[in-house]
Amino acid sequence: MADLTINSVSVPSAVVNGQTFSLDVSVTASADSVEDGSAYRLFVFVTSLLTGGLLAPPTVIKGHLQDSPWISANNLFQIPVTAGASPDIYNITAVLLEGPSGTDPDSVPSFGSAGPMVVV
C-alpha cells in the first residue's frame, strides 16, 4: 500500500447551474505516515467540457497528518464547488502527494477521479 492513498472521489451525477455541491475525496494514510505526522498536499481539478478547461483554479489542501482536518488514518475531504453555466459536463481529477514540496522520493502519488457529472 502507498503511504497516502485516495480511496475514492465522489460527486453527484447531476447538479443545477449555480448550485453548490460537495466533491468528496476519501483518503487513507499508512500507520507510519500518521505516526510521523507526514506532510501532504491534495490537489483537486474540476474540468469543464463547455469551456475546455478548468472550472476554477485547482483546490489545493496542504497540511500534516494528525493536524486538522486529517487527524486519523482515514479522512474525508468535503470540498464545496459551485456549478457554472449549463449545459455542461464536469470531470474531476484528484492527486495526493506526500511531502511539503515536490514529491517524497519514497512515496508514490495517488490519483483518483470522478465523473462525468452533468450540469443542467
Secondary structure, DSSP 8 states (H G I E B T S, - for coil): --SEEEEEEE--SEE-TT-EEEEEEEEEE-HHHHHHT-EEEEEEEEEETTTTEESSS-EEEEEETTBTTB-SSEEEEEEEEE--SSSEEEEEEEEEEESSSS--TTS--EEEEEEEEEE-
